[in-house]
Amino acid sequence: MKTQILIAALFFSGFVSAQQSKDSLKVKNIEAVNIKKQVFKKQGDRLVYDVASSPIAKGTNTFNLLKQTPMISSIDGKTLKILGKSDAIIYINNKKSNMDSEALIEMLKSTPSEDIQKIEVITVPGSEFQVESKEGVINIVMKKNKNNGYNGTMKMNNEQGYYNNPSAGASFNFRQGKWSGNSNFRMGSWTERQKYTLSNGDPSFRNESFGYNDDPNKNFGGGFNVDYEINKKQSIGFSYNMRYNKSFHSILDITNWQDGALTDRTVNNEDAQTRNHTFNLNYEIKTDSLGSKLTSNVSYLWFNRDKASFNESFPLDSDPDNKYSALYQSVPQIINNYAANIDYLKKTSKGATWLMGISYNHTNTDNDTRQERLKNDDFVVDPKQTNHFIYKENILGIYLNYERKLTENLSGKVGARYEMTRSTGDILDKTGFERNYNNLLPYLNLNYAINSDHNLSYTFSSRIRRPRFWELNPSRTYFTPTNYTQNNPFILASKFYNQELNYMYKNAYYANLSFNMVEDASASDLLPLQGTVTAPKKDENGNIIYDNNGNKIMETTKFLRYIRTNYGSNRELSLTLGMNKSWFKDIWTTNYSVNLGYVTYKGAVLEDPTSAPTPEETEVLEPYIIDVKNYNMSATLNNTVRLSSKKDWFLGVNYFFASKVAMEGGVIGARQSFDISLKKIIGDWTVIAEVNDLFNQSFYRVNGIQPNGTYNNITNFNYPRLLSIGVTYNFGNQKLKKAREMKSANDAVKSRT
């Protein structure tokens, strides 16, 4: 009908003498000029980035594409953030990925952007999403065509930082009749180099440590997904994913000074390997022609990490009491998770949508930590740091959502998730605990399309954050004999309340105002607790030393213990202003955002829940006071310039800046990163050369000082400048439909490993 109207308009405008073929050509030209898809737009509770219509989406990978997506950023090449602050949870075709974080990033880096139809950014997810705290969701929607055939991708990449780190990967997809599937395989090696500067003390004492860490890693991973269409209404599928990582001969070498005098050198050698296997069986049935469907999943996750270390401390001064010391430590962790869920999506003829579901997770973690200290030339078990910790957790979740269009311009979504958590933790033959709690987590979204240029929405959500399983394992990681990290099995879940107001203008400019409250907050990083332990002095054989009068000789040792624990509450108010727009006929594409924030952290840690001194010891902990109020800002400026009319040369120029920001553990110094990339597309081949953080400015510096004068400063320089060259080859039928992505019932547990 539209074409007929245009032809009629041309006819009555005096073009009746033109040939019909010319008229058709003119009509197509007019349509090409007047009809332009919206690349970035607001839809309900999410912001949609139409990749297929974007001029920068060709010849790159999905991870790089996500970094160019409005509201999404990555400064380290390993993680993705939403609005510069919230962790991103990846969904694919509305199904949460069941890979561990490192494998997921590698998968995104090996997936060609041509496979992506659109990217949905959900800053405050609804009740149906299995997320925690203030996590946001990135939903990647794959292209769908019904052609039979196969396609695949092969990718090689070489990254030069402090060390050279090569990697390679391949993926393969097929569709034939009712069968479809995909598989992928990745392998690589990298050695992470970090340089540390640590200083801590008080007005009467100063301790300084300098050193480095070399952590070599070799890994491979992959998986497959097979889907069978029983009939037009029913599908069944099975998926499997695995990852193996080996880090042998990791070395942490630290030299220590006290009050300006050289004291000792600590060397820690560590071997670790991680295995991760996930299985998922999925069934789906469509119940009507409106799109209603029932989906069920059963999943199994097996996670195993073996870590063994040998820590030595060599005296470098003349103090006779400062002797050589050493310890062996083995910290294995095994996680078994069984999960199931059923979802029913009901769509009505009036346009409303109901979603109801139930989920169950059972998790068992086994942590058998063993530590042996050198005494009289023999290694003897240290009973204080040797423990067998068993943690069991059962979570039953019930959720309900209702979504509908209220008026022509107003739509809404309301829901709730009710979670019942039952957990027990037992440090065998020592202590234990039981925690049972219920949480009602409401959700509300209202979206008002004022007109075609203006859109306004409001969202409220409540979530909890359960501690990660490795945080619960009561083990230590030593920097020096008196400076170490300590995990905390007694940490509590935190409660989050998130609100957001979003405004969008002409689908190109946006403003996002958010306010987050947290109760029973735990630090986003480790808290440095300082104190002293006074105990009887012992000889090399472990015997107590007495003076001439028969009294025990007591000695006092200072310690610095990094732990993660609950401390109080925090509040965060932030405003993000952004723009996503193309200029000069899509030659120059910009994605800019600026975030302004105000945060407050309030609370204190007056005792160490992980401390267990013996009856003959006395431990004094300096109170750790948290009273922080801080303004901060960050900016992301991404630019892509098309260098040729053939659309085969592209230049990327990106810049990131983050100001100083105060956190619970101290003030993080300003960071910035300047990145350059050059991309060349040659048929099915794509070659990309990138330099990340050209000026080596994206590293962490933390300075913390307490009201009583104790302080703790950390500089962790991880050599962030990276030069990488990647080559990607796409083969086969690039219009092939992907296999049905399947949801895994134990998604909520994977992020906690």
N, C-alpha and C positions, 0 to 999 in steps of 0.2 A: 504494500500500500504506500509506503514512504517513497519508493522508487517511482511509482505511478504519479504521485503528486508532484515530485520533482520534474518528471518528464512533461507533465501538463504545464507546469510553470515555465519551463523552457519553451514549450510550444507557443504559449500565449505571449511570450516576451519577444517573439519575432524570429525564433530559431527554427521555424517549421521547415525551412528548406534544407536543413542539415540532414545528413544520413542518420539512420537509426543507430548504426554502430558508433558514429561520432557522438550522438546524444548519450549513449550508454557510457562512453568513455568520460564525457563531461560529468555525468551523474556520479560516477565513481570518484572522480577528482574532487567534486564538491563534498561527497561524503567523507573522503579522506581528510579534507581540511576542517570540516565542521564537527566531526565525531572523533573525540579523543577520550580514551579511557582514563578514569581517575586512578592514578598510581597509588595514592595514599588516601584512605578514607575511614570514617568511623562507622562501625556497624554494631549496634547493641552494646555489649560489654567489652568489645575488642576493637583494636585499630588494625586495619587490613592494609598490607603492602602488596600490591598487585605486581608480582615479579615479572610475569609474562609481558607486562606493558612498560617495564622499566628499561631505559636505555643502557643501564650499567650491568644488567643481569646476564650478559652473554660471556661465555668462555672463562668463568671463574668457578670456585667451589662454594658449597653451601655455607661454610664457616665465614669466608670472606664476604659473602653476600649478607649474612646476618650482621656483620660489623657495619655494613653500609645501610642497614635498615633503621628507620627512625625509631628513637627511644632505646636502641640496643647499642652497647659498646663493649669493647674488650681492650684492655691495656696490656695484658700479659700474653695474649695468644693462646691461653689455656682455659679461660673462663669467660662467661658472658654475663653482662649486667643489664638490667632494665632501669632506665632513668638514672643510670650511674650509681645505683645503690642496692637494688634488690637482686638477689640471685635468680637466675633464669632456669626454669625446668623445661626440658625439651619434650614436646609432644609431636608425633608424626601422624597426620590424618586423624587428629583428635585422640590418639592413643599414646600414652606415655612410653617413652623409650625405656627398654629394659636392659640397657648397657650401663656399666660403671662409667664414671665421668670421663676418665682418660680415653676409654674406648669410644665413647660417644663423640668426643671432639675429633678423634682421628677419623671416625666415620663421616662426620660433617665435612672434614677437609678433603675427603676422597669422593664425595658425592657432587656430581656436576650441577651447576646452577640451572642448566637447561631442563632438569627434571622437576623443577619447582614451579608450581602454579602461583601460589601466594603464601605470604607469611603473616600470621595473625599474632599480634602482641596483646596479651591480656594482663594488664598491670595489677588488677585485683581479681583473682580467679574465683569462680563460683563454687558452690558446695560440691559439685560433681568432681572437681579436680582434687587429686591427692597431693596437696602441697602443705607446707608448714610455714610458720612465722609470717614473713612478709614476702615470700617467694612469688614471682610472677611466672607466667607461662608463655612460651613461644611455641605456637602450633604451626608446623610446616606442612602445607597441603601440597601433595604431589600431583603432577599432571596425570590425567586419566584418559586414555584412548583404548579402544577394544581390539586393536590390531594384534593378530597372532605374530609370534616371532621371538626374537631375543635381542638384547643389547648388553653393553657392558662398558666398563671404564677401567683403564690402567693408569696408574699415577706413580711417578717417582719424584722425590723431593730431597734436596740436600741443603742442610742448614748449618751455617758457620757462625758459632758464637765464640766462647772461649775454647770449645772443642768443636770438631766436625761431627754432625749428627745426621746420618742418612736414614731415609725411610721409603717404603714402597707399599702400594696397596692395589687391590683389584676388586671389582664388583661385577656381578653377572645377574641379569634378570631375564625371565622367560615367561611367555604366555602361550598356551596351546589349548584351545577349547575351554573346558571347565577347570583345567589345571593352570596354576600360576605360581611363581616363586621367585625368590631372589637370594643371593648369597654374597658374602664379602669376606675378604681376607686382608689383613694388614700386618706388617712387620716393620721393625725399626730398632734403632739403638740411639741412645743419647746419653751424654754425661753432663750432669748438672754441676756447675761450679759456683760456689758461694763463698764470699769473704765476710767474716764477722768482726765487728768491734763491739765489745760488751764492757760496760762500766757500771758499777753500783757501789753503794756505801751510804754513809751518813756523815755528819760534821766531824766525827772522830775517826772514821775509817774509810779507806778507798781501795776498791778492788777493780782491776782492769784486765781484760782478756782480749787477745788478738789471735785470729786463726782463719782457717778455711775448711771447706767441706767439698770433697769430690765424690759424686754419687753416680756411678755408671749404671745404666739400665739397658737391658735387652728385652724386647717384648714381641709377642705375636698374638693375634686375636682374630676373631671372625664369627660367622654364624650363618644360619640359613632360615628361611621362612617359606613354608609350602602351604598353599591354600587350594581347597577343592570346593567348587560350586556344586552342591548336591542338586539343586534346582534353582529356579529364579528367585526363590525366597530364602533358601537355606545355604549356609556356607560353614565349612569347618576348616580349621587350620592348626598348624603346629610350628613352633619356632624354637630355635636353640641359639644361644650366644655364649661365647667364652672369651676369656682373656688370661694370658699368663705373662707375668713380668718378673724378671730376675735382676736383682741388684746385689751383686757380690763385690766384695772388696771396697765398700764405701768407707771413706776415711774422713774423720773429723779430727783436726789437729789444732789444739788451742794452747797458747803460751800465756801464763798468768803472772801478774804483778800485784803486790799488796803494798799500799802506801809508797808507791814508786820503786819498790825493790823487787827484783826478779825472784819468783818463788818456785814455780814448777811448770811442767809441760804435760798436758793430757792428750793422749791419742786414743781415739775410739775407732776400732775396726768393726764393720757390720756387714753381715750377709743377710739378705732378705729376699723372699720370693712370694708372689701373690698369685692365687688361682681363683677364678671366678667362673661359675657355670650357672646358666639360667635356662629353664625349660618352661614352655607355656603351651597349653591346649585351649583353643578358643572355638566357641560355637555361636553362630548368629542366625536368627530367623526373623524375617520381615513379616509383620502381622497384618498389615493393610497397605493400600495403595498410597496413603498419605505420607508414608515414611516412618511409621511406627515400627519398632523392632525390639527384640529381646536378645541380650548378649550375655554370655556366661564365660568365665575364665577359671582355670585352675593353674597354679604356678608353683614352681619349686626353685629355690635359690640356694646354692652352696658356695660359700666364700671361705677361703683359707689363706691366712698370712702367717708365714714362718719368719721370725726374726731372731737372730743370734748375734751377740756383740761381745767383744773383748776390749775392756777399758783399762788403760794403764796410765799411771801418774808418776812422772819422773821428777825428783827434787832437783832444783837448780841453784839452791842457796846452801849456806853452811849450817843451817839450823839442824841440830841432831834429832829433833822431834819430827822433822819433815822427812819421812821415809818413803821409799818406793811402795806403791800400792797398786793392786790390780783386782779386777772382778770380771767374771763371766756372767752373761745374762741371756736367757732364752725367753722370748715373749711370743708364743704362738697364739693365734686366734682362729677359731672355727665358728662359722655362722651357718645355721640351717634355718630356712624359712619356708613355711608351707602357707599358701594363701589361696583364696577363692573369692569370687564376687559375681553378682548377678545384677544387671542393669536392665530396666525397662523404660524405653522412650516412647511416649504416647503423644501423637499429634492429632488435634481435633480439626474438624471441618471449618471451625471459626478462626483458625490460625493460632490457637494456643498450643503450648507444648508442656507436657508433664514429663519429668524425669525422676524416677525413683530407683533406689538400689540398696543393696546390702553387701558388706565386705567383711572378711575375716582374715586376720593375720596371726600366725603363731611363729614366734622366733625363739630359737635357743642358741645362746652364745657360750662357748667354752674357751676360757682363757687360763692356761696353766703356766704361770710365770715362775721361773726358777732363777735364783741369783746365788752365785758363789763368790766369796771374798778370799783373797790370799791371806793366810795366817800361818806363820812359821813354815814357809815354803810349800804349804799345801793349800788347796782351795777347799773351803769349808762353806756349807750351805748357810746363807744369811736368812734366819727365820723371819725377820721383819719384812724383807722384800721378796720372799718366796711365798706364793699363794696360788690357790686354785679357785678362780672366780667363775661361777655359773650364773648366767642371767637368763631368765625366761620371761617372755612378754606375750600377752594375748590382747589383741585389739579387735573389737567388734564395732563396725561403723554402719549407721543407717542414714541415708540422705534422701532429700526430696527437694525438687525444684519446680517452680511454675513460671512460665514465661509467656507473655502475650503483648499484643499491641493494644494500648488503652484508647488512644485516639489516632487521628491521622498523623500527628507529629510526635506523640508520646508513647513510649514502650517501656515495659518494666519486666524485671526478673526478681523473684524472691525465692529464698530457699533456706535450708538448714541442714546441718550435719551433726548427728549425735554419736559421740565416740565413747565407748566404755573400755578402759585400759586396766588390765590386771597384770602386775609384774612382781617378780621376786628376784632378789640378788643374794647369793650366798658365797662368802669367802670361806671355803670349807675349813672347819675346825677353828675358825676365828670369830666371824660375826656374819650378820645377814640383815636383810630388810625386806619389807613387803609394802608395795605401793598400789593402791586401788583408787582410781579417780574416774569421774565421768565429766564430759565436756559437751555442752550444747553450743554449736558454732553457727550463728545466723549469718545470712547474706542478703544484701539488697542492692539492686541496680536500677536506676531510672535514667532513661535516655530521651532527651527532648531535641528534636530536629526543628530549630526555630524557623529556618528556611533552607534553601539549597546551599547557602554559603556559611551558615552558622549552626553549630551543634554543641549541646551542653549535656553533660552526664554527671551523675553522682553515684558513688559506690561505697558500701560499707561491708566489711568482712571481719570475722573473728577466727583466729587460728591458734594453734599451739606449736611449740617447738620441743620435740623430744630430744634428749641427748643422743649423739651418735654413739654407736656401739664401741668404737675405739676410745671414746672419751670416758667410758665407764670402766674400762679395764684398769685395775689398780696397779699400774706398772710405772717405772721411771725411765727416762732417757737422759743420760748424763752428758753435760758439757765438761764439767770438772767434778771432783768428789763432793763439792759443796754447792754446785750450781747445776740444777737439773729441772726437767719438767716432770710433773706428777699428775697422772690421770685420777679422776675422781668418780668413784662408783655411786656417790651419794647425791649427785647433782639432780635437781628437780626440773620438770618440764616448765617452760615459760609460756605465758599467755599473751597473745598479740591481738590488738584491736586496730584495724586499719580503715582509714577513710580517705576518699579521693574525690576531687572535683576536677573535671576535664572539660576544656573548651577548645573547639577546633574551628578554624576559619578557612573557607575555600579549600578544604582538604589539603592544605599545604602548611599552614601555620597552627601551632597548638600551644596551649598553656595547661600545665598539670599541677594542681595544688594538692598536697597530701599531708596527712597527719597520722602518726603512728604512736600508739601507747603500748608499753610492755610491762607486765607485772611478773614477779619472780624472775627478773632478767638475769641472764648469765652473760659474761663478757664475750664479745665477738672474737676476742683473742685471749691469750693467757694472761692472768694477773700475776705480777711479781710480788711474792710475799717474802719479806725479810725477817730474820729473827736469829736467835741463838739457842744452842743446845748445850747444857752443862751436864757433864757425865764424869764418872771416875776415869782417870787416866789408866791405860792398859799397856802392857808390853807387847812384844811381837807374838807371844803365844796366847794373847787374849787375857792374861792375868792382871788383876787390879794392882796398881802400884800404891804402896803406903809410904808415908814419911817416917821420920825417926820416932815419932810419938805414937805410931800405929794408926794414924788418921789417913783416910783415903785422900789421895791427891786428885783434886778436881780440875778439869780443864773445860774451857768454854770455846765453842766453835760457832762462827757465824755461817749462816746459810742463805741462799737465794733459791726459792722454790717457785716455779711457775705452775700455776694450776688454773683450771677453769671451774668456776663455782658460781652459785647464785649470790647476788649482792644487793638487789633492790629493784629499782624501776628506772625506765628511761622514756623520754619523749622526743619525737623528731617531727619538725615542720619543714617542708621543702616545697620549692616552686621551681618547675622546669619550663623553660620557654624554648620552643624548637621550630625548625623550618625544614621542609623537604621540598625542593623545587628544582626544576630544570630551566636552563637559560639558553638563548641563542639556538633555538631549534634542537634542543637536547644535546648540544655540543658540550655544555658544562652542567654537571649535576651536583647540587649541594645538599648536604645533610648536616645541619648545624643544631646544636642544643647547648643551653646554659642552665646549670642547676644551682640554685641558691638554697642553703639549708641553715637551720638553727636546731641544735640538739642540746638536751640536758640529760645527764646521768646522775642519779642520786642513790647512795647506799654506802655500805661498808662491809668489810670482811674482818671480823674480830677474832675468829678462830679458824684453824685449818681442819676441815672435816676428814682429811686424809691422814692426819698426824696420829701416831700411836707410840708415844715414848714409853720406854720400859720404866718400872718402878724406881730404878736408880738414876733416871735421867730427869732433867727439868728443861722444858722447852718454853721459851718466851717469844711470842710472835708480836711484831710491831703491827698495830692496827692499820689496815689499808682502807683509807677513806676515799670515797668517790663522790665528788661534788663538782661536776663539770657543766659549764655553759659555754657554748661555742657557736660562732658563725663560720660558715665555710662556703666555698663555691667551686664548681668544676665546669669545664667547657670541652665540647667535642666538635671539631670542625673537619668534616670529611668532604673532599672534592674529587670528582672524577671528570677528566677531560678527554673527549674523543679526539684523537689526533689525526684521523683520516676519514675521508668520506665513505670508504668501504667498510667502516666500522670494524676494523681489524687491529687498530692500535689504540691503547688506552693508557692514560697516565693518572695515577692516584697520588694525591697529596693530602695527608691526614695529620691532624694535630690534636693532642689531648693535654689538658692542664687540670690539676687538682691542687687547691690551696692547702695550707696547713689545716688539719682537723683534729680536734681533741676527742679521744676515746677513753674507755675505762682504764686502759693500761698506760696512757700517756698521750703526748701530742705527736701525731704522724706528720713528718715534714712534707713540704710541697713536692709534687711530682709532675713531670711532663714527658711527653713522647712525641717525636716528629718522625713520621713514616713516609716513605716514598715507594711506589710500585710502578712497574711498567709491564704491560700485558700485550702479547701478540697472538692473534688467532690465525691459524693456517689450516683451513679446512676443518678436519676433525681433531686437529692438534691445537693445544693451547700452551704457551710458554709464559711463565710469570717470574719476574725477578723483583724481589722485595727487600727493603732495608727497614727494619723495625727499630725504633728508638735510636735514631742516628747519633744523638749526642749523649747517650748513656745517662739519662736523667730519671728513668723510671725504676727506682729502687727505694727500699724502705729505711727510714730513719725515725726512731721512736725515742722521745725524751719524756721521762716521767719523774715527778717529784712530789713528795708527800708533805703535809703541813709540819710534820715533826723533823723534816730535813733529810729523810732517807730518799734516795734517788735511784733510778734504773734507766740506763740509756742503751739502745741497741741500734747498730747500723748493719743491715744485711744487704750487701752489694752482690747481686746475682748476674752481673755482666749482661744487662738486658739488650744490648745492641746485637741484632741478628741479621745476617745476610742469608737469604734463601733463594733457591732457584728450583722451580717446579715445572714438570712436564706432564701433561695429561692427554690421553688419547681416548676418544669415545668411538666405539664401534657398534655395528648392528643397527637395528631399527630404533631410532631415537624417539619415535612416537608410541612405543610400546607402553601399555598400561602396567602400572606396578601391581604387585600382589597386594592383597588386602592387608593393611597394617593391623596388627592385633594388640590389644591391650593386655598387659600383664598384671595379674592380681596382686603381685608383691612389689608393685612400683614404689609404694611409700617406704619400703624397707631398704631398697637399693641405695637411695641417697644417703642412708645412715651408715653404710659400710665405708 
